[in-house]
Amino acid sequence: MPETATTYSMVIDGKAVAAASSFPVSNPATGKIVGLAPNGTAADLDKAVTAAERAFPGWSASPDSERAAACVAIARKIGEHAEELAALVTQEQGKPLNGVGSRFEMGGVQAWAGYTASLSLPMQLLQDNNEGRVEMYRKPLGVVGSITPWNWPALIATWHILPAVRTGNTVVAKPSPYTPLSTLRMVELINEVLPPGVVNVVSCDDATNNLGGAMASHPGIRKIVFTGSCATGSKVMMSAAETMKRLTLEMGGNDAGIVLPDVDPEAIAEGLFWGAFINMGQTCAAMKRLYVHEDVHDAVCEALVEYTRKIPMGDGMDESSILGPVANKMQFDKVSRLVEDARGRGRVLLGGAPADGLFFNPTIIAGLTNGDALVDEEQFGPALPIIKYRDVEDAIAQANASENGLGGSVWSADIDRAREIARRMECGSVWINKHGMIQPNAPFGGVKKSGLGVEFGEEGLQQYTDIQVVFS
């Protein structure tokens, strides 16, 4: 381990706090140690929750305009350090600086923070007549626990933290052990513009210490916001039941795209590529399976393969790289297993094998069907199964034959027809002639086993509050 590896700290009550031990965070592109993260304990979590509880009365009573201004200040502060944070995200997560990479991610952080500042939840007057006056208020909950994944570490932390701050809650955040450094640093910066204790961050290796599980059952935490796998999200929900925590759970997607026979294959190839391979496919709302009508199947496959061949893959710190490695060995092994199984069931049109280290060649496999593992399981990596269909009704049924329902897409020259099909897809978001392009003013969340509640926009902001009705 190099002597130059930076040791990062937790932030509790506005102060840097060291843990009794630390764990290394490595660059998936090179294997080199990026930094040492604090391996926090249950006692550290208790201190963070206590600090957040102590800060809550003052922060929740602060004027709405002050909290809005704080979100603007956070966006500005992060903007001042965007290049530093982007480099940190690239080194610990692997995504390139360029393309839809870490600079793009930091731009999203600033955009979401700024937009969140513009939202508000004023009192609603439900009745005002001779029979009486009825007012409805949205009140902050208390301490919000944020548990984030490794795929978009800074952006998803922002999605969790900023709405909590905006609505007068306080926060304890816990990033993934694969990518804790950017969140630790970002919260350190946030604390330069917020009162102590409003936003705290703890980290752990999830092996010797499991602070995520402790947060889900902690009596001092009133709400958990979780982004991650369905299996872990289910455990969070069970652990939260005893204390009746409010929950927002954004979990697995296995999103389906449906290509209609009227498309121009070359015109949609770029959109299909980014829909499937954004962040090396390591995005909840990425397209994980593609149903293509038999009339255009071969042409769509050819156009998509040709476009994908041109995208350079390499170390994310290289300015020429557009795709990076798979973010960690756990995910690399899963993608490898699913692709190897699919090789024996379908036709490999591109890729189909690992490259060096944790790099995996972008893979497109045709000739698969529902029931094949690469179709049924969310691969969360750079491998796209393509399923040929004849009847659109069958394609809709196959797309909906999943326990997940996060996103979906329809690709067609007939926008009205595409909208009709979109309305029949069992998922929280549907895009037409694009996939996965979320935005801060549109609610985002899943149906079925893809989650509970929504994020973004006024609807997402409401989920950080309880309703109180005043009759007079």
SVG drawing of the C-alpha trace seen along z (x, -y; Angstrom):
<svg xmlns="http://www.w3.org/2000/svg" viewBox="-71 -33 76 56">
<polyline fill="none" stroke="black" stroke-width="0.4" points="0.0,0.0 1.6,-3.3 2.5,-5.7 0.9,-8.6 -2.6,-7.2 -4.8,-9.8 -6.7,-8.9 -10.3,-10.2 -12.5,-11.1 -16.1,-10.8 -17.9,-14.1 -20.0,-14.2 -21.4,-17.4 -19.4,-19.5 -16.1,-18.0 -13.7,-15.5 -13.8,-12.3 -11.4,-9.4 -12.4,-5.8 -10.5,-3.3 -9.5,-1.5 -9.6,-2.1 -10.0,-0.1 -8.4,-0.7 -10.4,-1.9 -8.9,-0.8 -9.1,-2.1 -10.9,0.6 -9.0,-0.5 -5.5,0.0 -5.9,1.8 -4.0,-0.9 -5.1,-2.3 -6.9,-5.6 -7.3,-6.3 -8.1,-4.9 -11.7,-5.2 -12.8,-5.1 -14.3,-1.9 -16.9,-3.3 -18.6,-1.5 -22.1,-1.4 -20.8,-3.9 -19.8,-6.3 -23.3,-5.9 -24.8,-6.7 -22.7,-9.9 -23.8,-10.9 -27.5,-10.3 -27.2,-12.2 -25.6,-15.2 -28.3,-15.1 -31.0,-15.0 -29.4,-17.9 -29.3,-20.0 -32.9,-19.2 -34.9,-21.6 -32.9,-24.6 -32.7,-23.6 -36.4,-22.6 -37.4,-25.9 -35.2,-27.9 -37.0,-30.0 -37.9,-28.3 -35.9,-30.9 -32.8,-30.1 -33.0,-26.4 -33.4,-27.3 -30.4,-29.5 -28.5,-26.7 -29.2,-24.4 -27.9,-27.1 -24.8,-27.5 -24.2,-23.7 -24.5,-23.7 -22.0,-26.6 -19.6,-25.0 -19.6,-21.7 -19.2,-23.6 -16.1,-25.2 -14.6,-21.7 -16.3,-19.8 -13.0,-18.8 -11.5,-17.5 -14.6,-15.5 -14.9,-14.2 -11.3,-12.9 -12.1,-11.2 -15.2,-9.6 -13.3,-8.3 -10.5,-6.9 -12.7,-5.0 -15.6,-4.0 -13.8,-3.7 -16.1,-5.8 -14.2,-8.1 -13.8,-11.8 -15.4,-12.4 -18.4,-11.1 -21.3,-10.4 -18.7,-10.1 -17.7,-11.8 -17.7,-15.3 -21.2,-14.7 -22.0,-13.3 -20.7,-16.4 -22.8,-18.6 -25.8,-16.5 -25.0,-17.1 -25.0,-20.9 -28.2,-20.8 -30.1,-18.7 -29.0,-20.8 -30.0,-24.0 -33.3,-22.7 -34.1,-21.4 -33.5,-24.9 -36.3,-26.1 -38.9,-23.7 -41.1,-24.4 -44.1,-22.9 -46.2,-25.8 -49.3,-25.4 -52.3,-24.3 -55.7,-25.8 -58.2,-22.9 -61.2,-24.8 -62.1,-28.3 -65.9,-28.9 -68.6,-29.3 -68.0,-25.8 -64.3,-26.5 -60.8,-26.7 -58.7,-23.7 -55.0,-24.0 -52.5,-21.3 -48.8,-21.6 -45.8,-19.5 -43.5,-19.1 -40.0,-17.7 -39.6,-14.2 -36.4,-14.4 -33.2,-12.5 -33.0,-11.0 -30.7,-8.1 -29.2,-7.9 -27.7,-4.6 -26.1,-5.0 -24.6,-2.6 -21.4,-2.6 -22.5,-3.3 -23.2,-7.1 -21.9,-7.8 -21.9,-11.6 -25.0,-12.1 -27.2,-9.7 -25.9,-11.1 -27.1,-14.5 -30.5,-13.0 -30.8,-11.8 -29.3,-14.7 -30.6,-17.8 -34.3,-17.2 -33.8,-16.3 -32.0,-19.6 -34.5,-21.6 -37.4,-20.3 -35.8,-20.9 -34.6,-17.4 -31.1,-16.5 -29.1,-13.7 -26.8,-10.8 -25.3,-9.4 -23.5,-6.1 -21.9,-5.5 -21.0,-2.2 -17.6,-0.8 -16.6,-0.5 -16.9,-4.3 -17.0,-6.1 -14.3,-8.8 -16.2,-11.2 -19.2,-11.2 -16.9,-11.7 -15.3,-14.7 -18.5,-16.1 -20.1,-16.1 -17.0,-17.8 -17.6,-20.5 -21.3,-20.7 -20.4,-21.3 -18.6,-24.5 -22.0,-26.1 -24.3,-24.3 -24.7,-24.5 -22.9,-21.6 -24.9,-18.4 -27.3,-19.1 -25.4,-16.7 -23.2,-13.9 -21.5,-11.0 -20.2,-7.7 -18.6,-4.9 -17.7,-1.2 -16.5,1.8 -19.8,3.6 -18.0,6.8 -16.7,6.2 -19.2,3.4 -22.7,3.2 -23.9,-0.4 -26.5,-0.2 -28.4,2.5 -27.9,0.6 -29.3,-2.5 -32.4,-0.7 -33.3,0.3 -32.0,-2.7 -34.7,-4.3 -33.2,-7.8 -33.6,-7.7 -37.1,-8.6 -36.7,-7.8 -34.4,-5.7 -33.6,-6.6 -32.0,-3.7 -30.7,-3.1 -29.3,0.4 -30.2,4.0 -33.7,5.5 -32.3,8.0 -30.7,5.4 -33.7,3.1 -36.0,5.8 -33.8,6.3 -33.9,2.5 -37.7,2.6 -37.9,5.4 -35.5,3.8 -37.3,0.5 -40.7,2.0 -40.4,2.0 -39.7,-1.7 -42.2,-2.5 -39.7,-4.5 -40.7,-6.3 -39.0,-4.7 -37.9,-5.6 -36.5,-2.6 -35.1,-2.7 -34.0,0.7 -33.3,3.0 -34.6,2.2 -33.9,4.8 -35.5,2.2 -36.9,3.3 -36.8,1.5 -39.2,2.3 -38.2,1.4 -41.1,1.2 -40.7,2.1 -40.9,-1.5 -37.6,-2.7 -34.5,-3.8 -31.9,-1.5 -28.9,-3.8 -30.9,-6.8 -31.6,-5.0 -28.2,-3.2 -26.6,-6.0 -29.6,-6.3 -29.8,-2.5 -26.1,-2.4 -26.3,-5.1 -29.5,-3.6 -27.8,-0.3 -24.1,-1.1 -24.2,-4.4 -21.8,-3.9 -20.9,-0.5 -24.5,0.6 -24.1,0.0 -27.2,-2.2 -30.5,-1.3 -32.5,-2.8 -30.2,-1.6 -31.7,0.6 -31.0,4.2 -32.9,6.1 -34.0,5.1 -37.0,6.5 -36.7,5.9 -39.2,6.6 -38.2,9.2 -38.5,6.9 -35.7,4.6 -33.9,7.0 -30.8,7.7 -30.4,4.1 -30.8,2.8 -28.2,5.3 -25.8,4.3 -26.2,0.6 -25.8,1.0 -22.7,3.2 -21.1,0.7 -21.7,-2.2 -20.5,-0.3 -17.2,0.7 -16.2,-3.0 -16.4,-3.8 -13.0,-3.8 -12.6,-2.0 -9.8,-2.6 -8.5,-4.1 -11.0,-6.8 -8.2,-9.3 -7.2,-9.1 -9.1,-12.1 -9.7,-9.9 -11.6,-7.2 -15.4,-7.1 -16.1,-3.7 -14.2,-2.4 -13.9,0.8 -16.6,2.6 -16.6,0.9 -15.7,3.9 -14.9,7.6 -18.3,8.6 -20.1,7.1 -17.4,8.2 -17.9,11.8 -21.7,11.5 -21.4,10.1 -18.9,12.8 -21.2,15.5 -24.3,14.2 -22.4,13.6 -20.7,17.1 -24.2,18.6 -25.6,16.5 -22.7,17.5 -24.1,21.0 -27.6,19.9 -27.4,17.1 -25.2,15.5 -22.4,13.2 -22.5,10.2 -19.8,8.2 -17.6,8.8 -18.6,11.7 -15.4,11.9 -13.5,10.0 -10.5,7.8 -7.7,7.1 -8.3,6.7 -11.8,5.5 -12.4,4.3 -15.1,6.2 -15.6,5.7 -19.1,4.2 -21.2,7.3 -24.2,7.7 -25.9,11.1 -28.8,11.9 -30.9,15.0 -31.9,15.0 -35.4,15.3 -37.2,14.8 -36.1,17.6 -32.4,17.1 -30.4,15.8 -29.1,12.7 -32.6,11.7 -34.3,12.5 -31.5,11.3 -30.4,7.7 -26.8,7.9 -25.9,4.3 -23.0,4.4 -21.9,4.0 -23.9,6.8 -27.1,6.4 -29.4,9.3 -31.5,8.7 -34.7,10.7 -36.5,10.9 -40.3,10.7 -43.0,10.9 -46.1,9.5 -46.0,6.3 -48.5,7.7 -46.1,10.5 -43.2,8.0 -45.3,6.0 -46.1,9.2 -42.5,10.2 -41.3,6.8 -43.8,6.8 -43.0,10.4 -40.5,9.3 -40.7,8.7 -39.0,5.4 -40.6,2.2 -38.3,-0.8 -38.0,-2.0 -38.7,-1.1 -38.6,-2.6 -40.4,-2.4 -38.5,-3.2 -40.7,-4.2 -41.2,-6.9 -44.9,-7.0 -44.9,-9.0 -48.6,-8.5 -48.3,-4.7 -45.2,-4.7 -47.1,-6.6 -49.9,-4.0 -47.5,-1.2 -45.6,-3.2 -48.8,-3.5 -49.1,0.3 -45.6,1.0 -45.4,1.9 -42.8,-0.5 -42.4,-3.9 -40.8,-5.8 -41.1,-5.2 -39.0,-7.0 -39.7,-7.3 -36.7,-7.1 -34.3,-7.4 -33.8,-5.5 -32.9,-6.5 -32.8,-10.2 -34.0,-11.2 -34.4,-14.9 -34.9,-16.7 -38.4,-18.1 -39.9,-14.6 -40.8,-12.1 -38.7,-8.9 -39.4,-5.6 -40.3,-2.0 -43.3,0.3 -43.5,3.9 -40.2,5.0 -38.2,2.0 -39.0,-0.1 -41.3,-2.2 -41.9,-5.9 -40.4,-8.4 -37.6,-10.9 -37.3,-14.3 -39.7,-17.1 -42.3,-18.2 -43.6,-14.6 -40.2,-13.5 -39.8,-16.4 -43.1,-15.5 -41.7,-12.1 -39.4,-13.9 -42.3,-15.2 -45.3,-14.2 -48.7,-15.8 -50.3,-17.8 -53.8,-19.1 -55.0,-22.1 -58.7,-22.6 -59.9,-26.0"/>
</svg>
